[in-house]
């Protein structure tokens, strides 16, 4: 990934997506921002107890760094599901006091082919998945925690883009963003079992530890779901950045942080 400093903020961008002029995207680090304490930095979540005025200021700073107005940004009510929502600026988005708009339905994937509309989700160890179809000119974003990963929300996003826009999975470029890595993601059998059944035969999916515990590789699982969905291997970029190992740049729920960082993507205006 490429680290880019914008207006005192630090964004991580995928090389395969950054190669396309005008495509706005990034995974925002916690660097910069107005929040303090366990939320220190660019916390963009209202649901964790931070001062709403500071969260609003953080979101506005992020949008400004990308050249987006708040009303151009669509967010989701995330629930660790497999549901992917098609976003249109004329389709019932609910306005907020801060200007951005919220989908009326719950879901963990957002897709659009509307230029000038930005899709945002929040993360705190779960995996950000970003999608760009350069042929049909469509974008997507997904929030892939362990439940979404096992349910293969990455593949569901590909299916939704195909149904809504005629996208072909082989054309789509995908990025697997910073999240808790296999180095740190210890799981019990209630998680390991469903992962094993969802991704049989994936090398390194479950990593035994010297103390007898098991770690799950969410990146390998997400990549497998994308490949099963038809994305070409050379079109998938994995960040390899563990949020718990790099709390100086990212909020980590397992690391004890209550803040959340953002991922965002949007098509340029013609």
C-alpha positions as CSV (number, residue, x, y, z in Angstrom):
1,X,0.0,0.0,0.0
2,X,0.9,3.6,-0.5
3,X,1.0,6.0,2.5
4,X,-0.2,9.4,1.6
5,X,-0.3,12.5,3.8
6,X,-3.2,14.8,3.2
7,X,-4.0,17.9,5.3
8,X,-2.2,16.4,8.4
9,X,-4.0,13.1,7.9
10,X,-2.4,9.8,6.9
11,X,-4.2,7.6,4.3
12,X,-3.2,4.2,3.1
13,X,-4.0,3.6,-0.6
14,X,-3.9,0.5,-2.8
15,X,-1.4,0.6,-5.6
16,X,-3.7,-1.2,-8.0
17,X,-6.5,1.4,-7.4
18,X,-4.2,4.4,-7.2
19,X,-3.1,3.7,-10.8
20,X,-6.5,5.0,-12.0
21,X,-6.6,8.8,-12.2
22,X,-9.4,10.5,-10.4
23,X,-10.5,7.4,-8.4
24,X,-10.7,8.6,-4.8
25,X,-10.0,5.9,-2.2
26,X,-8.2,5.3,1.0
27,X,-8.1,3.6,4.4
28,X,-7.7,6.4,6.9
29,X,-5.3,5.9,9.7
30,X,-5.9,7.4,13.2
31,X,-3.2,10.0,12.6
32,X,-4.5,13.5,12.9
33,X,-8.0,14.2,14.0
34,X,-9.5,15.9,17.1
35,X,-10.4,13.1,19.4
36,X,-8.4,12.2,22.6
37,X,-7.9,9.3,25.1
38,X,-8.9,5.9,23.8
39,X,-10.3,7.6,20.7
40,X,-7.1,9.6,20.1
41,X,-6.8,10.7,16.5
42,X,-9.3,10.4,13.6
43,X,-12.1,8.5,15.2
44,X,-15.0,8.5,12.8
45,X,-17.5,6.4,14.9
46,X,-20.4,7.8,16.9
47,X,-21.3,4.5,18.5
48,X,-18.3,4.1,20.9
49,X,-18.8,7.0,23.3
50,X,-16.7,9.7,21.8
51,X,-17.8,13.4,21.8
52,X,-20.1,13.7,18.7
53,X,-18.7,17.1,17.9
54,X,-15.2,15.7,17.6
55,X,-16.4,12.8,15.5
56,X,-18.2,15.2,13.2
57,X,-15.0,17.3,12.9
58,X,-13.0,14.1,12.2
59,X,-15.3,13.1,9.4
60,X,-15.3,16.5,7.8
61,X,-11.5,16.6,7.9
62,X,-11.4,13.2,6.1
63,X,-13.8,14.3,3.4
64,X,-12.1,17.6,2.9
65,X,-8.7,15.8,2.4
66,X,-10.3,13.8,-0.4
67,X,-12.0,16.8,-2.0
68,X,-15.5,15.5,-1.1
69,X,-18.4,17.5,0.4
70,X,-20.1,15.7,3.4
71,X,-23.3,15.4,1.5
72,X,-21.5,13.4,-1.2
73,X,-20.7,10.6,1.4
74,X,-23.0,7.6,2.0
75,X,-22.6,5.4,5.1
76,X,-24.2,2.2,6.3
77,X,-25.7,0.7,9.4
78,X,-23.2,-2.1,9.8
79,X,-24.4,-5.4,11.4
80,X,-21.8,-8.1,10.4
81,X,-24.1,-9.4,7.6
82,X,-23.7,-10.5,4.0
83,X,-26.1,-7.9,2.7
84,X,-24.9,-5.6,0.0
85,X,-26.8,-2.4,-0.8
86,X,-26.9,-0.4,-4.1
87,X,-26.4,3.3,-3.3
88,X,-27.9,6.1,-5.3
89,X,-28.1,9.8,-4.2
90,X,-31.8,9.9,-5.2
91,X,-32.8,6.7,-3.4
92,X,-33.8,7.6,0.1
93,X,-30.5,8.3,1.8
94,X,-31.2,9.8,5.3
95,X,-29.4,13.1,5.9
96,X,-27.4,13.8,9.1
97,X,-26.6,17.0,11.0
98,X,-23.0,16.6,9.7
99,X,-24.1,16.5,6.1
100,X,-23.3,12.9,5.2
101,X,-26.2,10.5,4.4
102,X,-27.0,7.1,5.7
103,X,-28.6,4.1,4.0
104,X,-32.0,3.3,5.5
105,X,-31.3,-0.4,5.4
106,X,-28.7,-2.4,7.4
107,X,-25.9,-3.9,5.4
108,X,-22.1,-4.5,5.3
109,X,-21.5,-3.8,1.6
110,X,-22.2,-0.7,-0.5
111,X,-21.9,-0.4,-4.2
112,X,-22.5,2.4,-6.7
113,X,-21.8,3.5,-10.3
114,X,-22.7,7.1,-9.6
115,X,-19.9,9.6,-10.1
116,X,-19.3,12.0,-7.2
117,X,-20.8,9.6,-4.6
118,X,-18.4,8.3,-1.9
119,X,-19.0,5.1,0.0
120,X,-17.6,4.9,3.6
121,X,-17.5,2.2,6.3
122,X,-15.9,2.0,9.7
123,X,-13.5,-0.6,11.1
124,X,-11.6,-1.5,14.3
125,X,-9.9,-4.8,13.4
126,X,-12.4,-6.1,10.8
127,X,-11.2,-6.2,7.2
128,X,-12.0,-3.3,4.7
129,X,-12.6,-4.6,1.2
130,X,-12.5,-2.1,-1.7
131,X,-13.6,-2.8,-5.3
132,X,-13.3,-1.0,-8.6
133,X,-14.6,-2.0,-12.0
134,X,-12.8,0.1,-14.5
135,X,-14.9,-1.2,-17.4
136,X,-18.4,-0.5,-16.0
137,X,-17.1,2.4,-13.9
138,X,-18.5,1.1,-10.6
139,X,-17.1,0.9,-7.0
140,X,-17.8,-1.0,-3.9
141,X,-16.8,-1.4,-0.2
142,X,-17.4,-4.1,2.3
143,X,-16.9,-4.6,6.0
144,X,-15.7,-8.1,6.6
145,X,-15.4,-9.3,10.2
146,X,-15.1,-12.9,11.0
147,X,-18.9,-13.4,10.4
148,X,-18.9,-11.6,7.1
149,X,-15.7,-13.3,6.1
150,X,-17.2,-16.8,6.7
151,X,-20.3,-15.6,4.9
152,X,-18.1,-14.5,2.0
153,X,-19.3,-10.9,1.8
154,X,-16.5,-10.3,-0.7
155,X,-18.1,-12.7,-3.1
156,X,-21.5,-11.2,-2.3
157,X,-20.3,-7.8,-3.3
158,X,-19.0,-9.1,-6.6
159,X,-22.4,-10.7,-7.2
160,X,-24.2,-7.5,-6.4
161,X,-22.0,-5.5,-8.8
162,X,-22.7,-8.0,-11.5
163,X,-26.5,-7.8,-10.9
164,X,-26.7,-4.1,-10.6
165,X,-24.1,-2.9,-13.1
166,X,-23.2,-5.8,-15.4
167,X,-19.7,-6.0,-13.8
168,X,-17.6,-9.0,-14.7
169,X,-15.6,-10.3,-11.7
170,X,-12.5,-10.7,-14.0
171,X,-12.5,-7.0,-14.6
172,X,-12.7,-6.0,-11.0
173,X,-9.7,-4.8,-9.0
174,X,-9.9,-5.5,-5.2
175,X,-8.0,-4.4,-2.1
176,X,-7.9,-6.2,1.2
177,X,-7.1,-3.5,3.8
178,X,-5.5,-3.2,7.2
179,X,-7.1,-5.4,9.9
180,X,-6.1,-7.7,12.6
181,X,-3.6,-10.1,11.1
182,X,-2.9,-13.8,11.6
183,X,-0.1,-12.8,13.9
184,X,-2.7,-11.5,16.5
185,X,-6.1,-12.9,15.7
186,X,-6.5,-15.7,18.3
187,X,-9.9,-17.6,17.9
188,X,-11.8,-20.4,19.6
189,X,-13.5,-23.3,17.9
190,X,-16.8,-21.3,17.6
191,X,-14.9,-19.2,15.0
192,X,-12.3,-21.7,13.8
193,X,-15.0,-24.3,13.0
194,X,-17.1,-22.1,10.7
195,X,-14.0,-20.7,9.0
196,X,-12.7,-24.3,8.4
197,X,-16.0,-25.3,6.9
198,X,-16.3,-22.2,4.7
199,X,-12.8,-22.4,3.3
200,X,-11.8,-26.1,3.2
201,X,-8.2,-26.7,2.0
202,X,-7.0,-23.1,2.2
203,X,-3.3,-23.3,3.3
204,X,-2.5,-21.3,6.4
205,X,-6.1,-20.4,7.1
206,X,-5.7,-21.5,10.7
207,X,-2.3,-21.1,12.3
208,X,-1.5,-23.3,15.4
209,X,0.5,-21.4,18.1
210,X,3.1,-22.8,20.5
211,X,0.8,-22.3,23.4
212,X,-1.9,-24.5,21.8
213,X,-4.1,-21.7,20.7
214,X,-5.1,-21.1,17.0
215,X,-5.0,-17.9,15.0
216,X,-7.2,-17.1,12.0
217,X,-5.9,-15.5,8.8
218,X,-8.7,-13.2,7.7
219,X,-6.7,-12.0,4.8
220,X,-6.3,-15.5,3.3
221,X,-10.0,-16.1,3.8
222,X,-11.0,-12.9,2.1
223,X,-8.7,-13.5,-0.8
224,X,-10.1,-17.0,-1.2
225,X,-13.6,-15.6,-1.3
226,X,-12.7,-13.1,-3.9
227,X,-10.9,-15.7,-6.1
228,X,-13.9,-18.0,-5.8
229,X,-16.1,-15.1,-6.9
230,X,-14.0,-14.7,-10.1
231,X,-11.5,-12.0,-9.4
232,X,-8.2,-12.6,-11.0
233,X,-5.3,-13.4,-8.6
234,X,-3.2,-10.5,-10.0
235,X,-6.1,-8.1,-9.4
236,X,-6.2,-8.7,-5.6
237,X,-3.9,-6.5,-3.4
238,X,-3.5,-7.4,0.3
239,X,-2.2,-4.7,2.6
240,X,-0.6,-7.2,5.1
241,X,-0.9,-4.5,7.8
242,X,-2.1,-5.7,11.2
243,X,-4.1,-3.1,13.1
244,X,-3.2,-4.5,16.5
245,X,0.5,-4.5,15.7
246,X,0.2,-0.9,14.4
247,X,-1.9,0.9,16.9
248,X,0.1,4.0,16.3
249,X,-1.7,4.2,12.9
250,X,-5.0,2.2,13.4
251,X,-7.6,1.7,16.1
252,X,-7.7,-1.9,17.3
253,X,-10.6,-3.3,19.3
254,X,-8.5,-6.2,20.5
255,X,-5.8,-3.7,21.4
256,X,-8.2,-1.9,23.7
257,X,-9.1,1.0,21.5
258,X,-12.8,2.2,21.3
259,X,-12.3,4.3,18.2
260,X,-12.9,3.3,14.6
261,X,-11.1,4.2,11.4
262,X,-12.6,4.7,8.0
263,X,-12.3,3.3,4.6
264,X,-13.8,5.2,1.7
265,X,-14.0,5.0,-2.1
266,X,-15.7,7.1,-4.8
267,X,-15.8,7.7,-8.5
268,X,-14.7,11.0,-9.9
269,X,-17.2,13.4,-11.5
270,X,-17.0,13.2,-15.3
